Amino acid sequence: MRVSVSRWVDGWWGYDVFIAHRRADAAQYAQDLYDKLRAEGISCFIDRVVYGPGDSLLLATRQHVAKSSLFLLVGSPELLKLRRPVDWVEEEIRTYFRTHRQNPKVMLIDFGKIITDALDQEGGAAAASHPILRQLAPFLYIAQDAQSFTAPPSEVVLAAIRRNLMGRRRDRTRLMFFQGAAAILAMLLIAAVGLGLMADQQRRQATAAAYGNAAYSYSASDPTLSLRLGQLAAGYGSTATAQVATLRAFNSGSWIYSERLDDGYDAALSEDGSKMAWVDAGSRLHVRDLGSGNEKSWTISQSDFQIAGTGNIAFISGNGLVTWRYRDGNGPGSVTLWGGDGAMLHAFNGAFGRVTVCGPNILAAREIDDSAVKIHVMDVRSKSDQIITADSSGMSSAIFSPLGCTPDGRLVASASDVGLVIIRDGAVHEIAASGRIEDIQISDDGQRLAAFLRGRADAVGIFDLSTEQWSVVIPLEETPGEASGFIRFLDANRVIAASTHGWIRIVDIGTRVVKALPDKHRAVDQIAVDRATETFAVARRSGTVTVYDKTAFPIARLISTASSDALNENFDAVRFSSTGSLLLTSARSGVRLWRRPEPALLAGLNSPIEQPSEAVKKTFGAVGHEHSGIEPCSKSQNMVIDDAGLLSLCVRTHGRDELLPTGLSTDEFSPAVVTRMRENLDFAVWSSDDHSRTFVLNGSQIGDYLRSQKIWSPDQSQLSLLTK
């Protein structure tokens, strides 16, 4: 490869020496001379080395002779014998003189005075008639004895060549040219690399700034998205804005979602939290394995599903699914059973106004026609449908009348115009109530029923299913105007009642003590209860889902969903997994799957503390991390309370004061112990008698923690929209 490149350069640039000779007798001497000169770094032309098959001798000869500095002719006996019709040596000499009119350099090696004698013969007449000798007569001859013709080139010949090339060597010129060119190219390359690095750095800085600014803008409205954008900014060098956004978002008190489906409508979570299902805007039903990420989907017809209903999808036994559609102006409703592979197993049809899942194998539905109210109890295993007909004169004709049932479906409860309707083993019993029943739930043991009663004063009613009598009716709140409500058992002795007017009450059934939660003035859409951890979640039309612990203290606010108007529902489903580690929300703006953080930054305790828990210190410990860079806020205190009574921690970082919102209000949390801020503090703790709130202030610690968590990540098209 190196030889071929060298020949290409010589052919393009030219040669120091062109060796002309007769192959008949001077080929070996010419080859030896070529080798000697090449060994000294002198570029040479010799036809047997340079020419190859397919070359045009005429064109190649003219090209190589014209680009050579010194023309050297081997004066062998055969030189005197002319060749016809073309004598190539004669052609080479003629070409050289034609292209080197100014100061030509010609050397003739004369062996045994062959050339000299021929020139002197007949007083020079022979030279005048010989076309080669005639052209060589004026130039220098290097005399060599006859024996030198068969020996390697002598030092005399080599020295003469060197002298003739002094100041004329093509290598020298070529070296200077290529050195200059190389220097220019090197400078251009350095400049190009430098400009490229600068451009790349500017691009990275611009990308980091875009992600950082977007992260800050979402830090209060969508902390999970903010944290992900902050991570992306860190990958491009991060910015102060991104680091501040990470502090704000992580300390906001929100959980982190690992799944986000903006085109998802109703959704369901399997009991063990291993699978989730949803329906998209194209009426495709999706089932995703949350462990492996594998997903199946298939198209369902509009007759199988009603977009934006109220929880129109659920998991059933055998990894199956059920979807349903309520009756409307477009036609009757249906309940459709699906296998995990997408096969439709069965369909139940009817003018359904309410469907509820009693257990993994039993569904209940309420159907209304002109003459009667029908209660369907559907067994998903046997595909059977038990229909109980009740006289519609006493039953409530409201399409969405409440419906409750025990897991085996043997007991079903609904509402009538005057009270409660109990269907036990197919028998219908109607019981009067002190108000219109808005919602009902049957306890896990099937012994009691809780009802939200709407009247002059909204109330909680507890119905004893064994005696079929109201055992407790507890007034809660006078609510003017149109309103509805929800009710759920928190445990065997407590229920939670929530109104679309915004208030929430916790009722102890035994003591009849009512605990009012701080009023948020926004309607409640859904309630979910996690029996494993004794926590519950309340979803409001404001777009916020608040998670409460068993003492009804708000331990998290899940922020991502946009607010709806005050009249229409925002959330249609809120469900915990059986372990309480996952919470699924389905709303107008899409589906989210939230993960309970470990360790929790907001936790219950028995007495005030001044330091974070051991679990928090172990997870966010400062070993091997740089300092937080946190300074005391320039304000008079680090706890800031705004006009709405919301609490924030004030810190100074990157040369500016920043508020880290907690999502807590003064009527929810009144800290008795507050960490005094100091420089490079990694943690801050606010503590009351029964709860503590920890702030993690070291961004690098947060970054390490987030890398180990499952966090939703937007694709490139979503990133483009989010960072505009």
N, C-alpha and C positions, 0 to 999 in steps of 0.2 A: 504494500500500500504506500509506503514511504517513497519507494523508487518511482512508482507511477506518478505520484504527486510531484516529485522533483522533475520528472521529464515534462510534465504538463507545464510547470512554471518555466522551465528552460525554453520550451517551445513557444510559450507566449511572450517571454521577456527577451529571449535571445541567448547566444553562446559567447563565451570568451574566445574560443578557438574552433574553427571549422577545419577538420582534417580531411584533405582531399588526397586520394591515392588510387592506384590501380589495384583492384582486387586480385588480379592474376598473380602478382608477385609481392605486393606490399601489404596485404591484408593483415598478416601477423604483426608486422612492425607498427602499423597504424593502431591495431588493437592494444599492443603493449604501451604505446604512447598515450592512448586514451586512458588506460588504466592508471598510468603514472600521474597524469594531470588531474584526473578525478580524485585521486588520493590526496592531492594537495589542495583540493577545493576549487579547482579551475573547471568551469563548465565547458564541456566539449561536445562537438557533434561528430558522429561517425555513422555512416549510413546503415551499417549492419546492426547497430544497436537501436537507432531511432526509428528507422523505417519499419513498417509492418505490412502484412497482407492487406491489399485493397487501397494502399496509399497511391496517390498520383505522383510519380517521380518528378515530373516537370514542376508541378505546383509546390510540392514539398521542398524540392531543391531550391527554388527561387526564394521560398519563405525562410528557410533556415540559413542560407548563405547571406541573405540581406540583413538578418538580425545578428550576425557574428562580427566580433571586433577584429580578430586576426584570422587571416586566411593562410593556412599552413599546407604546403604541398610536399608530399613524399616523392623525392626524385629517384624513382626506381627505373631500371632499364625499360620496363614496359611503358613508362610515361611517354617515351619518344614515339611509340607506335600509336598512331591515330586510329580511332574507331569510327566506323561509318555504318549507318547513316547519322548516328548521334554519338558524339564523344562527350560523355557526362562530365569529365574533368574540364574539358574545354568550356562546356556550358556553365559549370560552377564558377570558373575564373571570370567568364564574361559577365555573369550576374553580379559577382562581387564588385568588379570595377564599375559597373553601371550604378550600383547602389551605394558605393563608397567613393564618390568623386573627390571629396575633400579628405586629404591625408589618409589614403588607404594603407593598410598594414599587411604586407605579404612576406612570408618566409618560405624559402625553398631549401629543403635538406638534400644536399648533393652528395651521393654516395660514390666514392671512387672516381670523382670528377666526370661522371657521365654527362651531366648537364653542361658543365664548363667546356668540355671537349666538343660537345655538339654545337655550342654557341660559337666556338672559335673555328670550327671547320669551314674551310673555304672562305676564310676572311669574314666570317659572320653572315655569309649568304644563307647558310642553312637556318640560322635563327630567324632571319627575316621571312622565310617561307613557311616556317612551322608555326601554326596558330597558337600553340601553347607557349613555346619558347619566346616568340615575339613579344608576348605580353609580360613575361617574367624577366626579361633582360635587365630592366632598370633596378631591380630589387636585390636585397641582401641574400646571399647564399651562405648556408652553413655547411662547410665542407666536412665530410665524414669519410673515413676510409671504407673500402668495399666490405671488409669484414663486419663493420658496424651495422650493416643492413640486416644481418641475421642475429644480431645481439639486441638486448634491451636498449631503449633510448639512453644516450649518454647524458652526463650532467651538462655538457656543453650545449646540447640541444635544449635541455630543460631551462638552463640559465638564460639562453637567448629568448626563449618564449616568455619567461618572467619579465625580462627587460622590456620587451615589446609591449607587454600588457600594462606596464607601469602607468597608472592614471587612466587606463582605458578599460579596466576590468569591469565586465558586466556585473559580477558578484558584488563589487564595491558599490556601484550605483544602485544595484538591486537591493543591497543591504540597507543603504541609506533610505531608499524609497520605502522599503517595507518597514524599516524602523520608524520612519516618520508616519507611515500609514498606521502601523501598529499603535504608535503613541496616540494618534488621533482617535483610532477606534477604541483604545483603552479609555481615553477621556470621555468619548461618547458613551461607552458602556457604563462607566462609573456614573456619568450624568444621568443616563437612562435608569440605571439601578436606583440611584438616589431619588430621581423624580418618581420612579415606581414605588419606592418605599414611602416617600412623602405622600403620594396619592393614596397608597394603601392605608397609611396611618390616618390620613384625613377621612378616608372612607370609613375606617373603623371607628374613629372618633364621632363621625356624623351618625353612624349606626347606633353606637352606644348612647349618644345623646337622644336619638329618636326613641329608642327603647326606654331610656331612663325617664324622659319626659312623659311618655305614655304610662310607664309604671307609676309615676307620681299622680297622674290624673285619675288613675283607677284605684289608688291606695285606699280611698274611703268607700267607693261604690262597688268595687269588686276586688277584695284583697288577694284572692287566689290568682287572678289574672295579673295583678300587680306584682306578686312574687315571681311568677314565671317570667314576666317581662324584665324584672330586675336581674334574674339569672341570665337571661339572654344578653342584657347590657354588660354584665360581668364578663361574658365570653368575648366581648370586643374591647375590654379595658375598663368598663364601668364608668360611672360619673358620680359626682356628689349627689345629684338629684336621684339617681337610681338607688344609691345607698340609703338615702333618707326615706325613699319610697318603701324600701324593704323593711326598715324599722317601723314605719307607720302601718304597713299592711300586716306584718307578722304580729304586731302587738294590738291589732284591732279587736281581738276577741272572736274572730270568725274561724270556723273550721276551714279546711282546704278540700276542694272537690277534685276528684281524680277522673271523673267523666263529665263531659259537657256536650250536650246535644241541642244546639240551637234550633234545629228543625224537628225536634222531638215533641210529641204531644203527650198523651197519657202514657204512663210508664209504670212498671211493676218491678219489685225486687223479690227474689226468692227468699224463703224463710231463713235459710242458712247464709244468705248474703253472697252466694257464689255466682249467681246469674242475675242479669237485669234484662228487661224487655221493654221495648217502646215502639210506637208507631210514628212514622215520619209523615211529612206533608204529602208525599206521593202514595200514601196508603200502603206502605210496606211495613210489615211487622218484623222487627229485629230482635234477635236473642243473642246476647254476648256472654261468654264465659269470662268472668272477671279475673280468674287466675291465669288462664292461657291467652286471653285476648281473642280467642277464636269467636267468629260470629257467623250466624246464619240469618237469612232474611228471605221473605217471600211476600208476594203481593196479596192483599186481602181486598175484597170488594167493599163498597160503601155500605152494602146491606149487612156487613159483619161488624162494622165499627162506626162510631160517631165521633168525628174530629172535635177535640176540645170539649169532651163531656166531663163527667166527674168520676174519674178513676175507672175507665172502661176497659181495663186489662188487668189480669191477675194470673199468677202461677197456680197450677193445680197439681195433684199428685202425678207421679210418673213422668216428671220433667215436662208436663204439658202446660198449655196456656188456655185461657178463656178470654174472649173478647165479646163485648156486647154493644148493642145499639138500642137506644130508647125510641119509642114511637114518636113520630113528628109528622109534619105536613107532607113529607115525601113518602110516608108509608109506615107499616108496622115495625116493631122492633124484633131483635133476634139475639140469641146467645149462642156463640159458636165455640166449639172445643177444637183445639189444635194439638197435634203431636209435636214433640220437640224437633222432628225433621221437617215440619211445615205441612204435613198432611192434615186435611180437615177431617176430624173424627166424627163430629155430629153437630147438628144445629137444632136449637129449640126456637120456635117462632111464637110471637104473641105481641100484643099491644103493651109492651112492658114500659112502666113508668119508673121503676126502681129495681135495681139488681144489687145483691150483696153476696159476698163470699162468706159462708158460714164456717167452712173448714176446707182442708185440702181436697175433699171429695164431694162436698155438698155446696150447692148454690141455692139461693132463694130469690124469687122475682115476684113483683106485684104487677098485675095486669088489670086494666079497667076497661070495661065496655059499657054499653048503654044500660045493661040490665043488672050487672053484677061485678063485684071485685073478686078477682081470682088470685090466689097465692100459689105459686109454683115452687115445688121443692125438687131440685134436679140432682140426680146422682151421676157424677161424671164417669164413674167406673161402669155402671150398668147402662148408662145413657137413658135412664128412666126419668119420667117427669110426673110427679104426683101433684095433681091440681085440686086445691080446696076452694070451693066457691062460697062466697059470703054475700048476703043481701046487701046491695049497694046503697040502700036507703039509710043504713046506719054507718056505713064505711065512709071515710073521707074520700072525696073524689079528686083531691089534689094529686097531680101527676107524680110529684116527687115526695109523697108522704113517706115518713121514715119507715125503715124495715130492719128488724134485727132477728137473730136466730142463734141457736146453740150449734156447736160444731157438727153434731150428728143430724141436724135438721128436724129433730122430733118436736122442737118447740120454736115457733115463729111468732114474732110480735110485730104489729103495725098499729096505725092510728085510725080512729074513726072520727066522725064529726063531733062526738060527745066524749071521747076518751080513748081507751086502749083496747085493742083487739088481740087476744091471745089465741093461737092455734096450737093445740097440743094433740099430737097423734091424730091429726085430721079433724079434731073437734074444735069448733069456734066458740070463744067466750069473749063477751064484750063487757068492759068495766069502765065506769064513768071516771072522769078526771077533772081536776079543778082548773084546768086551762088547756089551751090548744097544744097538742104535743108536736114539738118541732124536731126532736131527735131522741133516739132511744139506743141503749146498749144493754146487752145481757151480760152478767158477770161470768167469769171463767168457769165457776162451779155450777152455773145454771140456776142458782137459788134466788137471785135478785135481778131486777131490771131498773135501770136508771133512766129517767126521762127529763128532758128540758121542757118545762111548762111555760107557755106564753099566755099571760093574762094581764090584769091591771098591774101586777108585779110579777116579773119573771121569777120562776121558782125551780127548785130541784125536787123531783118526786122519786122516791124509792119504792118500788113495788115488790112485795114478797110473792114469788111465784109459787111457793108451796101453799100459801093460804089464799092466794089471789086477792090480796088486799094491799092498799097503799099503806106502808108502814111509816113513812116519813115524807112530809112535804115541807120544804124549807124555803121561805121567801128570800130572794136575792136582791133584786134591783127593779125599780120602776123605770121602764124604758119606753119613752113616748114614740109614736109613729110606727111605721112598719119595720119590723126587725125579726130576725130568726136567731137560732142558737145551736150549739153543739154540746154534747155531753159524753164523757168517757170515764171509765173506772181507772183510777190510778193504782189502786190496790184493793184489797178486800173491804177496806173501811173508808176509802176516800174517793171522791169523784171530782172532776174538773168540769166546770160549766163556762162556756164562752159565748159572747153575744156578737152579732154582726154590728152592734153599736160600739164595740171595742173593748168592753170590760171583760175581765176574767175573774172567776171565783173558785177557790178550793174549798170543798165542803167535807168536813168530817162527819160521816153518817152517824156514828155512835154518839158523839158529843154535841153534834149539830153546830159546831163552831165553823164560821165562814171566814176565810182569809181572802182579802181582796189583793190582787196583784196590781201594781201601778198601771193606771189607765193610759193606753197608747193612742186612744181616739181614732184608731183605724180598725175597720171590720176584720173579724177573724174568719178565715176561709177554711182552715183544716186544723185538726189536732191529731197528733200521733203520740202513742204512749209506748215506752220501752219497759217491759216488766222486768227484764234482766237487771238493768241498772237503776230502775225506779226514776228514770228521767222522762220528760215529755217535751214535745216540740209544738209550738203554736205558729202557724203561718198566717200572715196578715196581708191585706191588699196593698200595704205599703211596699211589698216585695221582700220583707224581712221575715226570716224564720228564727224565732228565739227558742233556744234549748234551755230548759230549767232542770235543776237537780231535784231530788226528792223533797227538799225543803222549800221548793218553789223559788229558788234563787236563780237568776239568769246567768248561766255559765258560758253561754256562747250566743252570738248573733250571726247567722249565716247570711252573708250579704253578696248578692250577685244579680238577683232578679229585679227587673224594672218595676216601678210602681204602677198599679192600675188606677182607674178612676174609682170613686167611692161607691159606685153602684154595682159594678160587675166583679165577679170573682176573679182572682188572680191565680191561685193555686187550685189544682184539681186533685192532687195526690201528695201525701207526705207519709212515708213509711220507714220505720226502723227495721234493721235486720234483727234476727233473734238474739244476737249477742249485744246489740246496741252500739256496735262499733261503726256501723254505716247508717246513713240516713239518705233516703231518696226523696227528691222533691221534683214535682212536675208542675210547671206553671206556663203562663202564656208565652213567656220568653224562652222556654225550653226546659230541658231536663238536666238536673245536676245530681251527682252522687257524692255525698260529703263523707269524710272520714274523721272520726273522733281523734283528736291529737293525743299523743302520749309522749311526754307527760303533759298534763293539763296546766295551763298558766293561771287558770282561775279554779280554785278548789276549796272545798269545805274543810274546816278545822275546829278544834276544840277551844283554842285560845289564840290571841293575837301573836304573830311572829314577826321577826325583823329580817330574817334571811329566807331565801327561796328554799323549797324542799330539796331533799337530797337527790331525788330523781331529776329535778330541774338542773341542779348543779352538776350532776353526773353527765347529763345530756349536753348541756351548754357550757361545760367547764372551760376555763381559760387556758388550760395547758396547751402549749404549742401554738397559741394564737397571738396575733398582734393586739395591742390595746384598742379599746373601743373608740377612742377619740371623743367620747362624750364629755361635755363640760356642764357646770351648773347653768341653768337658764338665767338670762339677764333680768327676768321678771323677779318680783319679790318672793315668789314661791313656785315650787315645781308642780303643784296641783292647780289646774285651771278649771273653773266651772263657767260654762257659757250661759247665755240668757235662758236656754231651755233646760238648764240644770244638768247638762251632760258633762261628765268628767273627762279630762285629758291630762296627760303627763307632759310637762314642758321640759324640753332638753335643748341644749345648744350643741350643734354639730355642724361641721364644715362652715363655721363662721356665721351661723344664723340660728335663730330660735325656731324650734319646730314643736308642734303639738302632736302627741301620739294619742289619738282618740281611743277610748276604752269601750264605747258603746253602752256604758253604764250611766245611770242618772243618780242624783243625790237621794232620791226616794227609794232607790234600790240598794245603794251601797254607801255606807258612811265609814270610811277608814278611820281607825283610831291610832294606828301606827303607820308612819310614812317614812320611807327611806330618805335620808338626807342626801341630796345629789352632791357628787364630787367628781373630779376629773378622772377620766378613764374607768368609770364605773361600768361593770359588766351586767349587773342586775339592779333592779329597783323593785321594792315590794311595798304594796299597800295592804294593810291588814285590818279587819274588823274582828269582832268577837267570834264570828263563826265562818268567815271566808277570807281568803287571801287572793290578791291579784299580783302576779309577777310580770315584770317587763324584762325582756332580754334586749340588751342595749349594744351588744357586740355583733356587728354585721357579718364578720367572718364566721362566727359561731352559728349564726342563723343560716348562712350559706351552706356550711357543712351539713347541718341538719336537713335542709331542704333537699340536698342531693340524695339523701337516703329515703325520701318520701315519694309516694305516688302522687304526682301533680299533673293535672291536665296541661297539655301543650298545644297551642294553636298551630295549624299548618301555615304554609307560606302565604296563601291567599287571605287567610284570616289575619295574619300579621300585618299585611299591607293595609288592610282596613283599620286595624287597631292603632297603627302608628301614624295614620294620616293626620 
